[in-house]
Amino acid sequence: MIKRHRTKNRLELIEKISNALTDKDDFSSLNYKTYNESKIKQSLNHFLLTAVREYYQEKGSNREQSKKAANECVFWEGTPTKTIHNRDFLGCNHRPDFEIKIDRIEIAVEVKIGGSGEALRSGLGQALVYSQLYNFVVYLFVDNSKDNSIGKASVEEEYRLFIDGLWENYNIKFLVV
């Protein structure tokens, strides 16, 4: 099992990534109710690169250094020049949608889009597997249901306890937009 140390630096990085994936201004520019998963991930790749660039700049890198560093440490399955390698867990191969490797921190980012329990469960299962292979997991669920039922439920107290437990016990940051 991978170590899950929560240093100030690591928590700042996870917060920056989480904010980039859920930024209301950025995300509202996407037509996520009609975009397919691939199109949304393409946009999210840009958001992640920007967040990691800003992280490096806050740590003292100049603009060019931070751009180069971000391009080297953010991996997306849709980038033809980079590969997210499969990882074995319980005899099966797994790989997240995005992988971020900074220093000795490995973060898996999984994105699921849907409006049903099936999509939600699929992503939760993947996030649990990745929590055994990465230091941190960010699981973004894009609720495209007509009434935003999953997004609305995710802020209710009984579900917040579950969501907080994912973070406390597994280092899984569960986000719903």
C-alpha positions in Angstrom: 0.0 0.0 0.0 1.2 3.5 -0.8 1.9 6.0 2.0 -0.8 8.7 2.5 1.0 11.4 4.4 -0.9 14.6 4.6 1.6 17.4 4.8 0.6 21.0 4.4 2.2 21.1 0.9 0.3 18.0 -0.2 -3.0 19.3 1.1 -2.5 22.6 -0.6 -1.9 20.8 -3.9 -5.0 18.6 -3.5 -7.0 21.8 -2.7 -5.6 23.6 -5.8 -6.5 20.6 -8.0 -10.0 20.3 -6.5 -10.7 24.0 -7.0 -9.5 23.8 -10.6 -11.9 20.9 -11.4 -14.9 22.6 -9.7 -14.3 26.3 -10.4 -17.8 27.7 -11.1 -16.6 30.2 -13.7 -14.5 27.6 -15.6 -17.0 24.8 -15.3 -20.0 26.9 -16.2 -18.3 27.6 -19.6 -18.6 23.9 -20.4 -21.8 22.6 -21.8 -21.5 19.6 -19.5 -25.1 18.5 -19.8 -24.6 17.7 -23.4 -20.8 17.2 -23.7 -19.6 13.6 -23.7 -17.0 12.5 -21.2 -14.1 12.8 -23.7 -14.9 16.5 -24.4 -15.2 17.3 -20.7 -11.9 15.6 -19.9 -10.2 17.6 -22.7 -11.3 20.8 -20.9 -10.4 19.5 -17.5 -6.9 18.8 -18.8 -6.4 22.5 -19.4 -7.8 23.3 -16.0 -5.4 20.8 -14.3 -2.4 22.1 -16.2 -3.2 25.7 -15.2 -3.6 24.7 -11.5 -0.3 22.8 -11.4 1.4 25.7 -13.2 0.1 28.1 -10.5 1.2 25.7 -7.8 4.8 25.7 -9.1 4.7 29.5 -9.4 3.5 29.8 -5.8 6.5 27.6 -4.9 8.9 30.1 -6.6 9.2 28.9 -10.2 9.0 31.4 -12.9 6.4 31.3 -15.7 8.5 29.2 -18.1 9.7 26.8 -15.5 6.2 26.3 -14.1 4.8 25.7 -17.5 7.4 23.1 -18.3 7.0 21.4 -14.9 3.2 21.2 -15.3 3.5 19.7 -18.7 5.9 17.1 -17.4 3.8 16.0 -14.4 0.2 16.1 -15.6 -0.8 13.0 -17.6 -4.1 12.6 -19.4 -5.2 9.4 -21.2 -6.1 11.6 -24.2 -2.6 13.0 -24.7 -0.9 10.9 -27.5 2.6 11.7 -26.3 2.1 10.6 -22.7 1.0 7.3 -21.3 -0.7 6.5 -18.0 0.5 3.0 -17.4 -1.9 0.3 -16.1 -1.4 -0.7 -12.5 -2.3 -4.2 -11.2 -4.7 -4.5 -8.4 -6.4 -7.8 -7.5 -5.3 -9.4 -10.8 -6.8 -6.6 -12.9 -5.3 -3.6 -14.7 -6.4 -0.2 -13.7 -5.6 3.3 -14.8 -7.2 6.7 -14.0 -8.3 9.4 -16.4 -5.5 11.7 -15.2 -2.3 11.2 -13.2 -0.4 13.9 -11.5 3.1 13.2 -10.3 4.9 15.9 -8.4 8.0 15.1 -6.5 7.0 11.9 -4.7 3.3 12.6 -4.7 1.1 10.6 -7.0 -2.5 11.7 -7.5 -5.1 9.8 -9.5 -8.0 11.9 -11.0 -11.1 10.0 -12.1 -14.0 11.7 -13.9 -17.4 10.2 -14.3 -20.4 11.7 -16.0 -23.9 10.6 -15.4 -27.2 11.0 -13.7 -27.7 7.6 -12.3 -26.4 5.4 -9.5 -24.6 3.2 -12.0 -22.2 5.9 -13.0 -21.7 7.0 -9.5 -21.0 3.5 -8.2 -18.6 2.8 -11.0 -16.5 5.9 -10.2 -16.6 5.2 -6.4 -15.3 1.7 -7.1 -12.5 3.0 -9.2 -11.6 5.6 -6.7 -11.3 3.0 -3.9 -9.0 0.9 -6.1 -6.8 3.9 -6.9 -6.6 4.8 -3.2 -4.5 1.7 -2.8 -2.2 2.6 -5.7 -1.8 6.4 -5.3 -1.2 8.8 -2.4 -4.4 10.7 -3.2 -7.4 10.4 -5.4 -9.7 13.1 -6.7 -13.0 11.7 -8.0 -15.0 14.2 -9.9 -18.6 13.3 -10.6 -20.3 15.4 -13.2 -24.1 15.2 -12.5 -25.9 15.6 -15.8 -29.3 14.6 -14.5 -32.1 16.9 -15.3 -32.8 17.8 -11.7 -29.1 17.7 -10.4 -30.3 15.1 -7.9 -26.8 13.7 -7.1 -25.3 17.2 -6.7 -28.1 18.2 -4.4 -27.8 15.1 -2.3 -24.0 15.4 -2.0 -24.4 18.4 0.4 -26.9 16.7 2.7 -25.5 15.8 6.1 -26.0 12.1 5.9 -24.1 11.9 2.7 -21.5 14.4 3.8 -20.5 11.9 6.5 -19.8 9.3 3.8 -18.0 11.8 1.7 -15.9 13.0 4.6 -15.1 9.3 5.4 -13.8 8.8 1.9 -11.3 11.6 2.6 -10.4 10.6 6.2 -10.0 6.9 5.5 -8.9 6.6 1.9 -7.5 10.1 0.8 -10.3 10.2 -1.8 -11.6 13.8 -2.5 -15.1 13.3 -3.8 -16.4 16.3 -5.8 -19.7 16.7 -7.5 -20.5 19.4 -10.1 
